[in-house]
Amino acid sequence: MELMVALARGKFPTAVDNPADVDKLRVLAAAGLVEAQLPDVESEAQCAQVLAITPEGKAALDKSMAKPG
């Protein structure tokens, strides 16, 4: 959820070029939490474009922020 929190604090669209974060975005996009343009897994250039956090993603963020501790 750390990546989601960081994304929520920024503006869209936003580029993500850290390969580990691009992999996390693949999971978030597959779960329907973000809308993103993702590079092919085998592409040398691992740069993604995050277009938005979906309503489901916003709900997940709200839920994670409401948890104590």
N, C-alpha and C positions, 0 to 999 in steps of 0.2 A: 504494500500500500504506500510505501515511501515515494515511489515514482508517481503514483496517482496524486499524492499530496503536492509534490513538486509541480506537477503539470497544472493542478488546480490553481496554483498561485501565479501562473504565467498567463500569457496571452496566446490566442490561437490564430492561425496555425503556428506550430512551433516545430523546429527540427530537432531530432534526437540522433546523435551519431556515435554514441558509445555502444559498441556491439552488445554488451551485457544488457543495457537498457533497451536496445532494439529487441532482444530476445524476450524481455519482460513485456514489451509492447505487443509482441505476437500473442502472448497469453491473454493480456488484457483485451485485445481486439477479438480474439476467439471467444472470450467470455461475454462479449458485447458491452464492455465497459468504456471503450474508447472507439472513436472512428479514426483510422490511421491509414496512410499509404505506406506500405511496408515493402522493403526490397526483397528480391528473391533470396532464399536462404543461402544459395551458393554464390551470390554476388559478392565481388570483392568489396564494393562500396556498401557498407552497412549503415545507411542513413535513412531514417524514417521521418515522415511528416505526420504529426498528430494534428488532426483537424478539429476534434472536439471530444469532450467527455460526454458520454451519453446520459440520458436520464437514469439509466440503471447504474452507471458509474457514479453519478452524483449521489444516488441513494446509498451505494456501498460506502462512499466516502463519509456521508453523514452518519451511517451506522458505525463505522470504525472510529469516528471522532467521539461518538457518544459513549464508547466503552471506557470504564474507569481504568486508570493506570496505564 
